């Protein structure tokens, strides 16, 4: 079986999840109090707790079924991060007359600094492609499992390639056991149910 299941975690439950992107940084402090900070990851990795999105017995049953079908940590799946799930007018690159394949990306800007994120799991039916700001209705295909846009004819030299899209994050459960405590009729308490972004 594949290591990734092209199925979305229930978005209603994902709406209540807590978490977000994390980096990995090593900090060494000298005796004088100065710091040396080393960036270990060039790309952030998301981490969430989906237990906070469970509001009812029905939600609990849904998560248990979803967890069993993924065999715990074994299989990846799609997750909608409600805090960051859309890209608008994102630059994919500039045509050179020969390049036909462009990766969907989301670009983040803060002052003079920027960060580019590859989008591997666009949501079907949401992707719009523009050439020099003109919406295209044909002449390209979208691989919704990789985020790759492929044109039948290469965009001409200097043509700007942009896109709008919704996207999911590829994740997996970060535990092989679910722990639920029943305090009374209809009263269910969960330990954390962690999920973590996977690199594809």
C-alpha positions as CSV (number, residue, x, y, z in Angstrom):
1,X,0.0,0.0,0.0
2,X,1.2,3.6,-0.5
3,X,2.7,5.5,2.4
4,X,0.3,8.4,1.9
5,X,-3.5,8.3,1.7
6,X,-5.0,11.1,-0.4
7,X,-7.7,11.8,2.1
8,X,-8.4,14.9,4.2
9,X,-8.6,14.8,8.0
10,X,-12.2,16.0,8.9
11,X,-12.0,19.8,8.4
12,X,-14.7,20.4,11.0
13,X,-12.5,18.8,13.7
14,X,-9.3,20.4,12.2
15,X,-11.0,23.8,12.7
16,X,-10.4,23.4,16.5
17,X,-6.9,22.1,16.3
18,X,-4.0,24.0,18.0
19,X,-0.5,24.4,16.6
20,X,1.4,25.8,13.7
21,X,4.9,25.9,12.1
22,X,8.1,25.1,13.9
23,X,11.8,25.5,13.2
24,X,14.8,23.8,14.7
25,X,17.5,26.1,15.9
26,X,20.7,25.4,18.0
27,X,21.7,28.2,20.3
28,X,25.1,28.4,21.9
29,X,25.7,31.0,24.5
30,X,29.2,32.2,25.3
31,X,30.4,33.0,28.8
32,X,30.0,36.7,28.0
33,X,26.4,36.1,27.1
34,X,26.6,36.4,23.3
35,X,24.7,33.9,21.2
36,X,25.5,31.9,18.2
37,X,22.3,30.7,16.5
38,X,22.5,27.9,13.9
39,X,19.5,27.2,11.6
40,X,19.2,23.4,11.4
41,X,16.1,23.3,9.2
42,X,15.8,25.5,6.1
43,X,12.1,24.8,6.0
44,X,9.5,24.9,8.8
45,X,7.6,21.8,9.8
46,X,4.1,22.1,11.1
47,X,2.8,20.4,14.3
48,X,-0.7,20.4,15.7
49,X,-2.8,18.9,18.4
50,X,-6.2,17.8,17.0
51,X,-7.7,16.7,20.3
52,X,-8.8,20.3,20.9
53,X,-11.1,20.0,17.9
54,X,-13.1,17.1,19.3
55,X,-16.4,18.4,20.6
56,X,-18.7,15.4,20.7
57,X,-19.0,11.6,20.7
58,X,-19.6,11.8,17.0
59,X,-16.3,13.7,16.6
60,X,-14.6,11.1,18.8
61,X,-15.9,8.2,16.7
62,X,-14.8,9.9,13.5
63,X,-11.2,10.4,14.8
64,X,-11.0,6.9,16.1
65,X,-12.0,5.5,12.7
66,X,-9.6,7.8,10.9
67,X,-6.8,6.9,13.2
68,X,-7.4,3.1,12.7
69,X,-7.5,3.5,9.0
70,X,-4.1,5.2,9.0
71,X,-2.7,2.5,11.2
72,X,-1.5,5.2,13.7
73,X,1.8,6.8,12.5
74,X,2.0,4.5,9.4
75,X,0.2,6.5,6.7
76,X,0.2,10.1,5.9
77,X,-2.9,12.1,5.1
78,X,-4.1,15.6,4.2
79,X,-4.8,18.2,6.9
80,X,-6.4,21.7,6.5
81,X,-4.6,24.2,8.6
82,X,-7.3,26.8,9.0
83,X,-4.8,29.4,10.0
84,X,-3.0,29.1,6.6
85,X,-4.6,27.3,3.7
86,X,-4.7,29.7,0.8
87,X,-2.4,31.3,-1.7
88,X,-3.4,34.4,-3.7
89,X,-1.5,35.8,-6.6
90,X,1.6,33.6,-5.8
91,X,4.5,33.9,-8.2
92,X,5.5,30.5,-9.6
93,X,8.3,31.9,-11.8
94,X,9.0,33.4,-15.2
95,X,8.8,31.7,-18.5
96,X,11.9,31.2,-20.6
97,X,10.4,29.5,-23.7
98,X,11.5,26.0,-22.8
99,X,10.4,25.3,-19.2
100,X,7.0,23.7,-19.0
101,X,6.8,22.5,-15.3
102,X,6.3,24.9,-12.4
103,X,5.9,24.0,-8.7
104,X,3.1,25.6,-6.8
105,X,4.6,27.7,-4.0
106,X,3.4,30.2,-1.4
107,X,5.7,33.1,-0.7
108,X,5.8,34.9,2.7
109,X,7.2,38.5,3.0
110,X,8.2,40.4,6.1
111,X,10.2,43.6,5.5
112,X,13.1,42.8,3.3
113,X,13.1,39.1,4.1
114,X,11.1,36.4,2.4
115,X,10.3,32.7,2.7
116,X,9.1,30.3,0.0
117,X,7.1,27.2,0.7
118,X,6.5,24.4,-1.8
119,X,2.8,23.4,-2.0
120,X,2.5,19.7,-2.6
121,X,-1.2,19.1,-1.8
122,X,-3.4,21.7,-3.6
123,X,-7.1,21.2,-3.3
124,X,-8.8,20.0,-6.4
125,X,-11.0,22.7,-8.1
126,X,-9.4,25.7,-6.4
127,X,-6.3,26.2,-8.5
128,X,-6.3,29.2,-11.0
129,X,-3.3,29.8,-13.3
130,X,-2.4,33.2,-14.7
131,X,0.1,34.2,-17.5
132,X,0.9,37.9,-17.3
133,X,-2.1,38.3,-15.0
134,X,-4.5,36.7,-17.6
135,X,-6.5,33.8,-16.2
136,X,-5.9,30.6,-18.2
137,X,-8.7,28.1,-18.9
138,X,-6.7,25.5,-20.7
139,X,-3.2,24.5,-21.9
140,X,-2.0,23.1,-18.6
141,X,-2.5,20.2,-16.1
142,X,-2.3,20.2,-12.3
143,X,-1.0,17.2,-10.3
144,X,-3.0,17.5,-7.1
145,X,-0.7,15.0,-5.4
146,X,2.5,16.9,-6.0
147,X,1.5,20.5,-6.7
148,X,3.2,20.5,-10.1
149,X,1.7,22.6,-12.9
150,X,2.6,21.4,-16.4
151,X,2.0,23.5,-19.5
152,X,1.4,21.9,-22.9
153,X,3.5,24.7,-24.4
154,X,6.2,26.5,-22.5
155,X,5.4,30.0,-21.4
156,X,7.3,32.5,-23.6
157,X,10.4,34.2,-22.3
158,X,9.6,36.8,-19.7
159,X,6.0,35.7,-19.1
160,X,5.0,35.8,-15.4
161,X,3.4,32.7,-14.1
162,X,1.1,33.2,-11.1
163,X,-1.5,31.1,-9.2
164,X,-4.4,31.2,-6.7
165,X,-5.2,28.1,-4.8
166,X,-6.3,26.4,-1.6
167,X,-4.0,23.7,-0.1
168,X,-3.7,21.0,2.5
169,X,-0.6,20.0,4.5
170,X,0.8,16.5,4.2
171,X,0.9,15.1,7.8
172,X,0.8,11.9,9.8
173,X,-0.2,11.1,13.4
174,X,2.7,11.4,15.8
175,X,1.5,8.7,18.1
176,X,0.6,5.1,17.8
177,X,-1.9,5.1,20.6
178,X,-5.0,7.2,21.3
179,X,-5.9,7.7,25.0
180,X,-9.4,8.6,26.0
181,X,-10.9,8.8,29.5
182,X,-14.6,8.5,30.2
183,X,-15.6,10.6,33.2
184,X,-19.3,9.9,32.9
185,X,-22.1,9.5,30.4
186,X,-21.2,11.5,27.4
187,X,-18.1,13.0,29.1
188,X,-14.9,12.2,27.2
189,X,-11.5,13.6,27.9
190,X,-8.5,13.2,25.6
191,X,-4.8,13.3,26.0
192,X,-3.1,15.2,23.1
193,X,-3.5,13.7,19.6
194,X,-0.4,15.1,17.9
195,X,0.0,15.3,14.1
196,X,3.2,16.4,12.4
197,X,3.9,17.6,8.8
198,X,5.9,15.2,6.6
199,X,8.3,16.2,3.9
200,X,7.5,14.8,0.5
